[in-house]
């Protein structure tokens, strides 16, 4: 079986897992403990496979390394000092921790969503209207905004579920506003460094990029966003869900317009 078909089937599996989580939440007001880490790992695999086929495996590996290093660095420094996102600690619900500070699942989650956010930014910012250097800044900034939009729905949900604990009550559903600046900064740094590394190393994109549709990266963004928003409504965080919905929706619409799926 070709890799693009495998990627497609795995994407459908991610959709099935997301639907399972939403149905469990709606019907039983609970989610099996195994579902979140399994879905995270499967979505990560789909994102990496998609990146490898769209961007080429050298570019995909560079993004993977950069995102892992940047996210672990920012997260570890943030947990140790409270400087980046505000004072917080991870519980043991997400499994083993790197350096005793950050769960292994965290950089995996950063990559799966950061790749989707970067793909949207790369779509909505035309490559022919801007100098390549300025475009790197713009893509990194917009990708970081799209990434942070998801966190509006996700962070209140996960902290309410006890996956991490804020040591000080924040203004946004107990999440400090500083957290969202930290998310933007982490995402911007990783996406900018990735683009610089690809440009400096002169690594071309995959010449057979049509092997997987670019819209699949947008689907990853939609799946993760829809799951978080639905859970917010189920577990009494409708305000956070609405904030996430209205923050993420413009990027989805803009990506669909650029892909020709909507008529302007």
Backbone torsions as a table, in degrees:
resi	resn	phi	psi	omega
1	UNK	NA	135.9	-179.0
2	UNK	-69.4	153.7	-176.2
3	UNK	-62.3	-36.3	-179.5
4	UNK	-65.5	-33.9	177.6
5	UNK	-71.0	-38.8	176.4
6	UNK	-61.3	-44.0	179.1
7	UNK	-60.3	-41.9	178.6
8	UNK	-62.9	-43.3	178.5
9	UNK	-65.8	-38.7	177.4
10	UNK	-66.4	-35.3	176.1
11	UNK	-63.0	-41.0	176.0
12	UNK	-63.6	-35.6	176.4
13	UNK	-63.7	-40.9	176.7
14	UNK	-61.5	-41.8	176.9
15	UNK	-60.5	-43.7	-179.9
16	UNK	-63.2	-41.4	178.6
17	UNK	-65.3	-39.9	178.6
18	UNK	-65.0	-42.7	177.8
19	UNK	-63.3	-41.2	177.5
20	UNK	-58.5	-45.1	179.7
21	UNK	-62.5	-43.6	-178.8
22	UNK	-67.7	-40.0	178.8
23	UNK	-66.3	-44.1	177.4
24	UNK	-57.6	-42.9	-179.5
25	UNK	-66.1	-43.2	-177.3
26	UNK	-69.3	-38.7	-174.0
27	UNK	-88.1	-47.8	-173.7
28	UNK	-108.4	-0.8	-179.8
29	UNK	56.2	32.7	-179.4
30	UNK	-154.1	157.0	178.8
31	UNK	-128.9	129.4	177.6
32	UNK	-55.0	139.0	-175.2
33	UNK	-61.1	-29.2	-177.0
34	UNK	-76.4	-20.2	-168.3
35	UNK	-68.5	-43.1	-176.3
36	UNK	-64.6	-49.8	178.3
37	UNK	-65.4	-36.4	178.5
38	UNK	-64.6	-44.7	179.8
39	UNK	-64.6	-38.2	178.3
40	UNK	-61.8	-48.2	-178.6
41	UNK	-65.2	-42.4	-179.4
42	UNK	-65.5	-40.2	178.6
43	UNK	-67.0	-37.6	175.4
44	UNK	-59.6	-44.2	-179.4
45	UNK	-63.1	-43.9	178.8
46	UNK	-62.0	-44.4	-180.0
47	UNK	-61.7	-42.4	-179.6
48	UNK	-67.4	-42.7	178.1
49	UNK	-63.0	-41.5	179.3
50	UNK	-65.3	-43.8	178.8
51	UNK	-61.1	-42.3	-179.1
52	UNK	-62.6	-37.9	-177.8
53	UNK	-83.1	-29.9	179.2
54	UNK	-84.4	-43.6	-173.4
55	UNK	-100.6	-14.2	-171.8
56	UNK	95.3	148.9	-172.1
57	UNK	-69.9	-28.9	177.8
58	UNK	-66.8	-43.7	177.4
59	UNK	-65.6	-39.6	-179.3
60	UNK	-62.8	-43.0	179.9
61	UNK	-66.8	-38.9	177.9
62	UNK	-62.0	-45.2	177.7
63	UNK	-61.0	-43.0	179.8
64	UNK	-58.9	-47.8	-178.6
65	UNK	-65.1	-46.4	-178.3
66	UNK	-62.3	-46.8	-179.0
67	UNK	-64.0	-41.6	179.0
68	UNK	-62.8	-47.8	-177.1
69	UNK	-65.4	-46.9	-177.9
70	UNK	-65.6	-46.2	-177.8
71	UNK	-65.5	-42.0	178.4
72	UNK	-65.2	-40.7	-179.9
73	UNK	-63.7	-50.8	-179.5
74	UNK	-64.4	-44.6	-177.9
75	UNK	-65.7	-44.5	-179.2
76	UNK	-63.7	-43.6	177.5
77	UNK	-64.9	-37.6	179.9
78	UNK	-66.5	-44.1	178.7
79	UNK	-64.5	-40.9	-176.0
80	UNK	-71.8	-32.6	-172.4
81	UNK	-118.8	-24.1	-174.7
82	UNK	76.8	8.6	-172.6
83	UNK	-77.9	-41.8	-169.8
84	UNK	-76.1	-54.8	-173.2
85	UNK	-109.8	-8.3	-169.0
86	UNK	107.9	163.0	-176.7
87	UNK	-71.1	122.3	-179.1
88	UNK	-155.4	163.7	175.3
89	UNK	-140.6	146.5	174.9
90	UNK	-84.7	140.3	172.8
91	UNK	-82.3	-173.4	179.6
92	UNK	-90.8	4.2	-175.1
93	UNK	-69.6	-22.1	-178.7
94	UNK	-94.9	6.5	173.9
95	UNK	92.5	-163.1	-175.0
96	UNK	-56.5	148.5	-176.8
97	UNK	-114.2	142.5	172.6
98	UNK	-81.3	131.0	-179.4
99	UNK	60.8	16.0	-179.0
100	UNK	71.6	12.1	-173.9
101	UNK	-121.4	-48.0	-170.1
102	UNK	-121.4	124.8	178.6
103	UNK	-58.7	147.2	-179.8
104	UNK	-59.3	-32.2	-179.2
105	UNK	-64.6	-22.7	-172.9
106	UNK	-66.1	-52.2	177.3
107	UNK	-64.5	-27.8	174.5
108	UNK	-63.2	-44.3	178.7
109	UNK	-66.9	-39.3	177.3
110	UNK	-57.6	-44.2	-176.9
111	UNK	-65.5	-46.5	-173.2
112	UNK	-61.1	-39.6	-178.1
113	UNK	-85.0	-31.4	179.9
114	UNK	-69.0	-35.7	176.7
115	UNK	-63.9	-43.5	178.7
116	UNK	-63.4	-41.8	-179.9
117	UNK	-66.7	-41.0	176.8
118	UNK	-62.8	-41.7	-178.9
119	UNK	-60.9	-40.0	177.9
120	UNK	-65.6	-46.2	179.0
121	UNK	-61.7	-39.4	179.7
122	UNK	-65.7	-29.5	177.9
123	UNK	-76.3	-45.5	-168.9
124	UNK	-81.4	-17.8	179.2
125	UNK	-100.5	108.9	-176.2
126	UNK	-59.8	138.5	-179.0
127	UNK	-82.2	-14.9	-175.5
128	UNK	-99.7	1.0	-177.7
129	UNK	-110.2	5.9	-173.3
130	UNK	-148.6	143.7	175.2
131	UNK	-60.0	140.9	-176.4
132	UNK	-53.8	-38.0	-179.3
133	UNK	-67.1	-45.8	178.9
134	UNK	-65.0	-34.3	-179.5
135	UNK	-66.1	-34.7	176.5
136	UNK	-57.6	-45.8	178.6
137	UNK	-61.8	-44.0	-177.4
138	UNK	-66.3	-45.2	180.0
139	UNK	-63.5	-42.2	178.9
140	UNK	-63.6	-42.5	-178.7
141	UNK	-66.8	-45.6	-179.3
142	UNK	-69.5	-41.4	176.3
143	UNK	-59.7	-38.5	178.9
144	UNK	-68.1	-35.7	176.5
145	UNK	-65.9	-44.9	178.6
146	UNK	-61.4	-38.9	178.4
147	UNK	-64.6	-45.5	-178.1
148	UNK	-68.2	-28.9	177.4
149	UNK	-58.8	-40.2	177.6
150	UNK	-63.1	-37.9	-176.7
151	UNK	-65.4	-24.0	176.6
152	UNK	-58.8	-35.9	178.4
153	UNK	-88.9	-35.3	-171.6
154	UNK	-80.2	-43.5	-171.4
155	UNK	-64.7	-46.0	176.9
156	UNK	-59.9	-36.3	-179.5
157	UNK	-65.4	-48.8	-176.1
158	UNK	-69.7	-37.9	178.7
159	UNK	-70.6	-36.5	175.7
160	UNK	-64.7	-30.3	178.2
161	UNK	-81.3	-2.4	175.4
162	UNK	85.7	13.1	-180.0
163	UNK	-73.8	-31.0	167.0
164	UNK	-145.0	160.0	-172.1
165	UNK	-125.4	125.0	174.5
166	UNK	-83.9	129.0	-177.3
167	UNK	-78.1	-16.6	175.2
168	UNK	-129.6	137.7	-179.3
169	UNK	-68.0	127.9	-178.0
170	UNK	-96.2	171.5	-174.5
171	UNK	-82.0	-20.6	-176.9
172	UNK	-109.3	90.7	-178.8
173	UNK	50.2	47.6	178.6
174	UNK	73.5	3.0	177.0
175	UNK	-97.2	127.7	178.4
176	UNK	-62.8	140.9	177.7
177	UNK	-61.3	-28.4	177.8
178	UNK	-57.9	-30.1	-178.7
179	UNK	-57.5	-39.2	-175.8
180	UNK	-73.5	-33.1	171.7
181	UNK	-63.7	-42.2	178.6
182	UNK	-62.5	-39.7	177.3
183	UNK	-62.8	-46.2	179.7
184	UNK	-61.0	-44.7	-177.6
185	UNK	-64.6	-43.3	178.2
186	UNK	-60.6	-47.4	-178.4
187	UNK	-65.7	-45.2	179.8
188	UNK	-59.8	-45.4	-178.5
189	UNK	-60.5	-48.1	-178.4
190	UNK	-64.1	-45.8	-176.8
191	UNK	-69.4	-35.6	178.1
192	UNK	-68.6	-46.5	-179.8
193	UNK	-63.3	-37.3	177.0
194	UNK	-60.1	-47.6	-179.0
195	UNK	-65.3	-38.7	177.8
196	UNK	-63.9	-44.1	-179.4
197	UNK	-61.8	-43.5	179.7
198	UNK	-64.1	-41.0	-179.2
199	UNK	-69.2	-43.7	-177.7
200	UNK	-68.3	-36.0	179.5
201	UNK	-84.6	-4.9	178.2
202	UNK	53.9	49.9	-179.0
203	UNK	-94.0	116.6	-178.3
204	UNK	-74.2	156.0	174.1
205	UNK	-74.0	165.2	178.7
206	UNK	-62.8	125.5	-180.0
207	UNK	-70.3	-19.5	179.3
208	UNK	-105.4	45.9	-172.4
209	UNK	-65.2	-17.7	-179.4
210	UNK	-78.5	5.8	-179.9
211	UNK	-65.2	-26.4	172.2
212	UNK	-134.1	141.0	-178.8
213	UNK	-66.2	139.3	177.9
214	UNK	-65.4	-26.0	-178.4
215	UNK	-64.6	-20.7	178.8
216	UNK	-61.0	-33.0	176.6
217	UNK	-65.4	-36.4	176.1
218	UNK	-66.8	-36.3	177.5
219	UNK	-62.0	-38.0	176.6
220	UNK	-59.3	-45.4	178.9
221	UNK	-59.9	-44.4	-179.1
222	UNK	-65.1	-45.8	-177.7
223	UNK	-59.9	-48.8	-178.7
224	UNK	-65.8	-41.1	179.2
225	UNK	-65.7	-45.4	-178.7
226	UNK	-62.8	-38.6	178.6
227	UNK	-63.3	-47.5	-179.3
228	UNK	-63.9	-44.3	-179.2
229	UNK	-63.4	-44.3	179.1
230	UNK	-60.9	-45.5	179.6
231	UNK	-62.0	-37.8	178.2
232	UNK	-58.6	-45.8	-179.5
233	UNK	-65.6	-38.3	-178.4
234	UNK	-67.4	-40.0	-172.7
235	UNK	-101.5	26.8	170.2
236	UNK	78.9	25.3	179.4
237	UNK	-122.1	46.6	-175.0
238	UNK	-59.3	-36.0	179.5
239	UNK	-61.6	-43.4	177.3
240	UNK	-66.3	-38.7	178.6
241	UNK	-62.9	-43.4	178.2
242	UNK	-64.8	-41.4	178.5
243	UNK	-60.8	-45.6	178.1
244	UNK	-64.1	-41.7	-179.7
245	UNK	-60.0	-50.6	-176.6
246	UNK	-74.2	-21.2	176.0
247	UNK	-80.0	-33.7	-177.1
248	UNK	-86.4	-34.2	-172.5
249	UNK	-57.1	-42.2	-180.0
250	UNK	-59.5	-33.7	-179.5
251	UNK	-72.2	-35.2	176.8
252	UNK	-66.4	-45.8	-179.7
253	UNK	-62.7	-44.2	179.9
254	UNK	-61.8	-40.4	178.8
255	UNK	-65.6	-42.5	178.8
256	UNK	-63.4	-38.7	177.8
257	UNK	-63.5	-45.3	179.7
258	UNK	-64.1	-29.2	178.9
259	UNK	-85.0	-2.2	179.2
260	UNK	79.9	15.4	-179.6
261	UNK	-84.0	-21.2	173.2
262	UNK	-117.9	146.6	172.9
263	UNK	-92.9	133.0	179.3
264	UNK	-87.5	NA	NA
